[in-house]
Amino acid sequence: MTWWLHILVFLFFFILWEGVAWFTHKYIMHGFLWSLHKDHHTPKYKRFELNDVFGVVFALLSMVLIVSGSEHMDWRFSAGLGIAGYGAAYFFVHDIFVHQRFSWFKHTQNPYLLALRKAHKIHHKSLGKENGEAFGFLFVKSKYWPKQSSKLSRTYPLNSNNSTL
């Protein structure tokens, strides 16, 4: 494979994984595997959750693809890197920025990041597996975007101590 095909496969799987994440979140995490995901919707003060199992499963899939594709540098290598890239973006945005597992990036005024935070906060309004919304992650619907970013930052402050996030 040429380098540009590797880039295209990487981008394809990175973007595809947003759909996989949405589907998994809506129909599996809020469905038959709610028992693993429900602690993510419960107020707590822990570093690790049962919900982290989903990230481990996706990481293992990514590693299998990278290793199996590395011998001949075929599409599996780039696909695994695309999934790993999505996983890294998920970790930094979801775990570090949104849920503040580490106290970084608390004071941003970036409209996209504020919209992402608002959508996730609305998703967590429901502590049960039903009546959820905003199951996606990196692609944020326009209804969550601020009309005026300064107004949104007062309504959804990033440094609030909301225990449901």
C-alpha positions in Angstrom: 0.0 0.0 0.0 1.2 3.5 -0.7 1.4 6.1 2.1 -1.6 8.0 0.9 -3.8 4.8 1.0 -2.6 4.3 4.6 -3.7 7.8 5.4 -7.1 7.3 3.7 -7.7 4.0 5.6 -6.6 5.6 8.9 -9.1 8.5 8.3 -11.8 6.1 7.2 -11.6 4.0 10.4 -11.2 7.1 12.6 -14.4 8.6 11.2 -16.1 5.2 11.1 -15.4 4.7 14.8 -17.6 7.6 15.7 -20.5 5.6 14.2 -19.3 2.5 16.0 -19.1 4.4 19.2 -22.6 5.9 18.8 -24.1 2.5 18.0 -22.3 0.8 20.8 -23.2 3.5 23.3 -26.9 3.6 22.3 -27.7 -0.1 21.7 -25.1 -2.0 23.7 -24.0 0.2 26.6 -27.6 1.5 27.2 -28.9 -2.0 26.2 -27.9 -5.5 27.2 -24.5 -4.4 28.7 -26.0 -1.7 30.8 -24.6 -3.5 33.9 -21.1 -2.5 32.7 -22.0 1.0 31.7 -24.3 2.1 34.5 -21.5 3.0 36.9 -20.5 5.7 34.4 -23.9 7.4 35.0 -23.6 7.1 38.8 -22.1 9.9 40.9 -18.8 8.7 42.2 -15.2 9.6 42.8 -13.2 6.8 41.3 -10.5 6.7 38.7 -11.6 3.5 37.1 -15.1 2.2 36.3 -16.6 -1.0 34.9 -17.4 1.1 31.9 -13.7 1.2 31.1 -14.0 -2.4 29.8 -15.4 -1.0 26.6 -12.2 1.0 26.0 -10.1 -2.1 26.7 -12.1 -4.2 24.2 -11.6 -1.5 21.5 -7.9 -1.2 22.3 -7.4 -4.9 22.0 -9.1 -4.9 18.6 -6.9 -2.0 17.6 -3.8 -3.9 18.7 -4.8 -7.1 16.9 -5.2 -5.1 13.7 -1.9 -3.2 14.1 0.1 -6.4 14.8 -1.6 -8.5 12.2 -1.2 -5.8 9.5 2.4 -4.9 10.4 4.0 -7.8 8.7 2.9 -6.8 5.2 1.9 -3.2 6.1 -1.6 -3.8 4.8 -4.9 -2.1 5.5 -5.2 -3.7 8.9 -2.2 -1.8 10.2 -3.8 1.6 9.2 -7.2 0.5 10.4 -5.8 -0.4 13.8 -4.1 3.0 13.9 -7.3 4.7 13.0 -9.2 3.0 15.8 -6.3 3.8 18.2 -6.4 7.4 17.1 -10.1 7.6 17.8 -9.5 5.9 21.2 -6.8 8.6 22.0 -9.2 11.4 21.0 -11.9 9.8 23.1 -9.6 9.5 26.1 -8.4 13.1 25.9 -11.8 14.7 25.2 -14.1 12.4 27.2 -12.0 11.4 30.2 -9.7 14.4 30.6 -11.8 17.3 29.2 -15.4 16.3 29.9 -15.2 14.2 33.0 -12.0 15.8 34.4 -10.3 12.5 35.5 -7.3 14.8 35.4 -7.7 18.5 36.1 -6.6 19.9 32.7 -8.3 22.2 30.2 -10.9 23.6 32.7 -11.2 27.1 31.4 -11.6 26.8 27.6 -13.9 29.1 25.7 -13.7 27.1 22.5 -17.3 26.8 21.1 -16.8 23.2 19.8 -15.5 22.0 23.2 -18.3 23.8 25.0 -20.9 22.2 22.8 -19.3 18.8 23.3 -19.4 19.3 27.1 -23.0 20.5 27.0 -24.1 17.5 24.9 -22.4 15.1 27.2 -23.9 16.8 30.3 -27.3 16.5 28.8 -26.7 12.8 28.1 -25.8 12.3 31.8 -29.0 14.0 33.0 -30.6 10.5 32.8 -29.1 8.2 35.4 -30.9 5.2 33.9 -30.5 3.4 30.6 -33.7 4.8 29.1 -34.5 8.3 27.9 -31.0 9.1 26.9 -29.9 11.5 24.1 -26.6 12.6 22.6 -25.0 9.2 22.2 -22.3 10.4 19.8 -19.1 11.8 20.8 -16.8 13.8 18.5 -19.5 15.0 16.1 -21.8 17.3 18.0 -25.3 18.2 16.8 -25.9 21.8 16.1 -28.5 22.1 18.8 -25.8 21.8 21.4 -23.6 24.6 19.9 -23.7 27.9 21.7 -25.5 30.8 20.2 -23.0 32.9 22.1 -20.1 31.1 23.6 -19.8 33.5 26.6 -23.5 32.7 27.5 -22.9 29.0 27.3 -19.8 29.1 29.5 -21.9 30.7 32.3 -24.6 28.1 31.8 -22.3 25.1 31.6 -19.1 26.0 33.4 -16.2 23.7 32.8 -14.9 24.0 36.3 -18.2 23.1 38.1 -18.1 20.3 40.5 -21.0 18.4 39.0 -20.7 14.9 40.4 -22.7 13.3 37.7 -20.0 14.0 35.1 
